Amino acid sequence: MSAVRLFSVGISRISSDSVLQRLHDGKVRQIVTGHDKHGCILLYRCIHILEKSYNTAMMHGLLPAMIFCSPAVQVVGLFVCISFRDELENPEFLVFPLMVLNAAINNIVTFTMAAAVQNASFKGLLAIRQKATKPQRQPTVSRELKSCSLMKIRVGEGSCLDRNTPLVIQTFCINQTVSLTVLRSSKV
């Protein structure tokens, strides 16, 4: 029963990630092509509220667990695939490449989508700022722009996922797998 619940939470998180990303991309396009600066800033703030509520819901539960467990599954699975390929029979062995593939895809897709939120937010703010640098710039628009911050998917209290996170996680997984393999080969 708990596996079904975990699966449904994971699916709802992935679907909410994709909905947030599509909404964010569409609204950023609207911000880039829009002419009303106040309307664009208001739209950006509305999306920012959605991002804050998403972060509040995911910050302490699923996201930290996924950041720890998914790379761990990838490291252990890849280590078993490399080190124990001759010792395990075929039906038992085939589970591990599937685990590695699943964990790697999960790491890459989830963290890339989280990083895309920050990149699209940067593009949207840059587009609004470029519109506001025209000669008819008003001081209220300038103050509103200074108060807008980049949107980020947060993990815990202080850290967030940026565009380097998927690469850092994959590098970590590969380094740990190589370290485990070297340790095992030195003891054998």
Kinemage of the C-alpha trace (Angstrom):
@kinemage 1
@onewidth
@group {chain A} dominant
@subgroup {mainchain}
@vectorlist {calphas} color= white
{ca met a 1} P 0.000 0.000 0.000
{ca ser a 2} L 2.811 2.433 0.827
{ca ala a 3} L 4.479 1.705 -2.536
{ca val a 4} L 1.275 2.720 -4.320
{ca arg a 5} L 1.090 5.890 -2.222
{ca leu a 6} L 4.745 6.725 -2.926
{ca phe a 7} L 4.177 6.067 -6.630
{ca ser a 8} L 1.135 8.349 -6.717
{ca val a 9} L 3.016 11.113 -4.865
{ca gly a 10} L 5.903 10.787 -7.303
{ca ile a 11} L 3.610 10.890 -10.336
{ca ser a 12} L 1.736 13.912 -8.971
{ca arg a 13} L 5.044 15.678 -8.338
{ca ile a 14} L 6.303 14.987 -11.856
{ca ser a 15} L 3.010 16.081 -13.382
{ca ser a 16} L 2.927 19.239 -11.250
{ca asp a 17} L 6.532 19.921 -12.296
{ca ser a 18} L 5.588 19.678 -15.957
{ca val a 19} L 2.447 21.797 -15.502
{ca leu a 20} L 4.442 24.453 -13.635
{ca gln a 21} L 7.102 24.382 -16.347
{ca arg a 22} L 4.581 24.692 -19.210
{ca leu a 23} L 2.703 27.446 -17.403
{ca his a 24} L 5.938 29.232 -16.646
{ca asp a 25} L 7.230 28.968 -20.254
{ca gly a 26} L 3.939 30.177 -21.716
{ca lys a 27} L 3.710 33.088 -19.321
{ca val a 28} L 7.341 34.036 -19.929
{ca arg a 29} L 6.566 34.205 -23.644
{ca gln a 30} L 3.610 36.420 -22.797
{ca ile a 31} L 5.846 38.610 -20.635
{ca val a 32} L 8.463 38.863 -23.409
{ca thr a 33} L 5.927 39.801 -26.090
{ca gly a 34} L 3.664 41.960 -23.892
{ca his a 35} L 3.767 45.749 -24.021
{ca asp a 36} L 2.203 46.650 -20.662
{ca lys a 37} L 5.066 46.775 -18.152
{ca his a 38} L 2.822 46.839 -15.085
{ca gly a 39} L 0.802 43.902 -16.444
{ca cys a 40} L 3.978 41.932 -17.112
{ca ile a 41} L 5.271 42.574 -13.588
{ca leu a 42} L 1.892 41.608 -12.111
{ca leu a 43} L 1.876 38.383 -14.144
{ca tyr a 44} L 5.425 37.629 -13.007
{ca arg a 45} L 4.382 38.136 -9.374
{ca cys a 46} L 1.397 35.783 -9.812
{ca ile a 47} L 3.679 33.060 -11.172
{ca his a 48} L 6.070 33.781 -8.304
{ca ile a 49} L 3.267 33.119 -5.797
{ca leu a 50} L 2.608 29.766 -7.500
{ca glu a 51} L 6.318 28.959 -7.242
{ca lys a 52} L 6.373 29.862 -3.531
{ca ser a 53} L 3.417 27.601 -2.773
{ca tyr a 54} L 5.037 24.777 -4.754
{ca asn a 55} L 8.269 25.208 -2.793
{ca thr a 56} L 6.382 25.175 0.494
{ca ala a 57} L 4.693 21.907 -0.415
{ca met a 58} L 7.814 20.117 -1.705
{ca met a 59} L 10.650 21.620 0.324
{ca his a 60} L 10.554 19.348 3.367
{ca gly a 61} L 9.100 16.098 2.055
{ca leu a 62} L 9.583 14.534 -1.302
{ca leu a 63} L 12.303 16.658 -2.856
{ca pro a 64} L 15.018 16.137 -0.192
{ca ala a 65} L 14.262 12.412 -0.118
{ca met a 66} L 14.497 12.254 -3.877
{ca ile a 67} L 17.781 14.168 -3.915
{ca phe a 68} L 19.274 11.627 -1.517
{ca cys a 69} L 17.662 8.359 -2.636
{ca ser a 70} L 17.761 8.628 -6.419
{ca pro a 71} L 21.545 9.195 -6.666
{ca ala a 72} L 22.091 6.471 -4.050
{ca val a 73} L 20.091 4.003 -6.139
{ca gln a 74} L 22.045 5.025 -9.233
{ca val a 75} L 25.432 4.620 -7.501
{ca val a 76} L 24.614 1.232 -5.953
{ca gly a 77} L 23.007 -0.082 -9.130
{ca leu a 78} L 25.911 0.988 -11.328
{ca phe a 79} L 28.404 -0.435 -8.840
{ca val a 80} L 26.618 -3.802 -8.881
{ca cys a 81} L 26.452 -3.736 -12.695
{ca ile a 82} L 30.194 -3.146 -12.952
{ca ser a 83} L 31.528 -5.200 -10.049
{ca phe a 84} L 29.190 -8.176 -9.859
{ca arg a 85} L 28.310 -8.778 -13.501
{ca asp a 86} L 30.053 -12.182 -13.513
{ca glu a 87} L 28.720 -13.313 -10.141
{ca leu a 88} L 24.998 -12.678 -10.626
{ca glu a 89} L 22.778 -14.792 -12.837
{ca asn a 90} L 20.860 -13.146 -15.666
{ca pro a 91} L 17.392 -12.685 -14.110
{ca glu a 92} L 18.889 -11.207 -10.919
{ca phe a 93} L 21.388 -9.062 -12.793
{ca leu a 94} L 18.835 -7.460 -15.124
{ca val a 95} L 17.182 -5.627 -12.225
{ca phe a 96} L 20.246 -3.474 -11.640
{ca pro a 97} L 20.624 -1.926 -15.120
{ca leu a 98} L 16.919 -1.055 -14.980
{ca met a 99} L 17.440 0.590 -11.575
{ca val a 100} L 20.387 2.593 -12.928
{ca leu a 101} L 18.461 3.689 -15.995
{ca asn a 102} L 15.404 4.659 -13.962
{ca ala a 103} L 17.441 6.593 -11.376
{ca ala a 104} L 19.540 8.370 -14.025
{ca ile a 105} L 16.477 9.447 -16.003
{ca asn a 106} L 14.790 10.569 -12.791
{ca asn a 107} L 17.848 12.607 -11.788
{ca ile a 108} L 18.322 14.208 -15.176
{ca val a 109} L 14.689 15.007 -15.969
{ca thr a 110} L 13.596 16.195 -12.521
{ca phe a 111} L 16.598 18.377 -11.805
{ca thr a 112} L 16.736 19.759 -15.336
{ca met a 113} L 13.083 20.803 -15.059
{ca ala a 114} L 13.794 22.444 -11.708
{ca ala a 115} L 16.750 24.285 -13.218
{ca ala a 116} L 14.604 25.376 -16.174
{ca val a 117} L 12.341 27.292 -13.779
{ca gln a 118} L 15.268 29.474 -12.761
{ca asn a 119} L 16.440 29.937 -16.370
{ca ala a 120} L 12.973 30.907 -17.624
{ca ser a 121} L 12.559 33.261 -14.680
{ca phe a 122} L 15.851 34.948 -15.549
{ca lys a 123} L 14.752 35.349 -19.183
{ca gly a 124} L 11.402 36.823 -18.136
{ca leu a 125} L 12.963 39.337 -15.750
{ca leu a 126} L 15.562 40.276 -18.353
{ca ala a 127} L 12.827 40.896 -20.938
{ca ile a 128} L 10.869 43.106 -18.539
{ca arg a 129} L 14.010 45.038 -17.624
{ca gln a 130} L 14.869 45.581 -21.275
{ca lys a 131} L 11.393 46.971 -21.901
{ca ala a 132} L 11.711 49.214 -18.877
{ca thr a 133} L 15.021 50.713 -20.032
{ca lys a 134} L 13.268 52.550 -22.817
{ca pro a 135} L 13.154 56.390 -22.502
{ca gln a 136} L 9.658 56.359 -20.927
{ca arg a 137} L 10.884 54.483 -17.836
{ca gln a 138} L 8.906 55.389 -14.744
{ca pro a 139} L 10.360 55.268 -11.221
{ca thr a 140} L 7.566 52.982 -9.986
{ca val a 141} L 8.401 50.386 -12.652
{ca ser a 142} L 12.060 50.575 -11.651
{ca arg a 143} L 11.223 49.953 -7.972
{ca glu a 144} L 8.879 47.095 -8.845
{ca leu a 145} L 11.589 45.467 -10.956
{ca lys a 146} L 14.122 45.734 -8.143
{ca ser a 147} L 11.698 43.919 -5.832
{ca cys a 148} L 11.269 40.965 -8.227
{ca ser a 149} L 13.549 38.026 -7.505
{ca leu a 150} L 14.446 34.947 -9.517
{ca met a 151} L 12.228 31.910 -9.067
{ca lys a 152} L 13.999 28.835 -7.745
{ca ile a 153} L 12.955 25.373 -6.673
{ca arg a 154} L 14.134 25.156 -3.064
{ca val a 155} L 15.438 22.156 -1.160
{ca gly a 156} L 15.354 22.692 2.568
{ca glu a 157} L 15.757 26.143 4.022
{ca gly a 158} L 18.800 27.614 2.329
{ca ser a 159} L 19.654 25.722 -0.820
{ca cys a 160} L 18.016 25.680 -4.213
{ca leu a 161} L 18.360 23.806 -7.483
{ca asp a 162} L 20.112 25.790 -10.184
{ca arg a 163} L 21.150 24.959 -13.712
{ca asn a 164} L 24.333 23.144 -12.628
{ca thr a 165} L 22.556 20.756 -10.260
{ca pro a 166} L 21.870 17.932 -12.794
{ca leu a 167} L 25.526 17.928 -13.867
{ca val a 168} L 26.767 18.028 -10.283
{ca ile a 169} L 24.544 15.103 -9.301
{ca gln a 170} L 25.630 12.989 -12.282
{ca thr a 171} L 29.286 13.804 -11.600
{ca phe a 172} L 28.789 12.811 -7.960
{ca cys a 173} L 27.185 9.499 -8.988
{ca ile a 174} L 29.984 8.651 -11.407
{ca asn a 175} L 32.726 9.622 -8.922
{ca gln a 176} L 31.187 7.536 -6.136
{ca thr a 177} L 30.733 4.542 -8.441
{ca val a 178} L 34.367 4.740 -9.558
{ca ser a 179} L 35.507 5.060 -5.930
{ca leu a 180} L 33.498 2.006 -4.875
{ca thr a 181} L 34.793 0.019 -7.843
{ca val a 182} L 38.414 0.943 -7.083
{ca leu a 183} L 37.944 0.061 -3.397
{ca arg a 184} L 36.494 -3.319 -4.288
{ca ser a 185} L 39.210 -4.096 -6.852
{ca ser a 186} L 41.973 -3.206 -4.358
{ca lys a 187} L 40.524 -5.631 -1.767
{ca val a 188} L 40.053 -8.511 -4.219
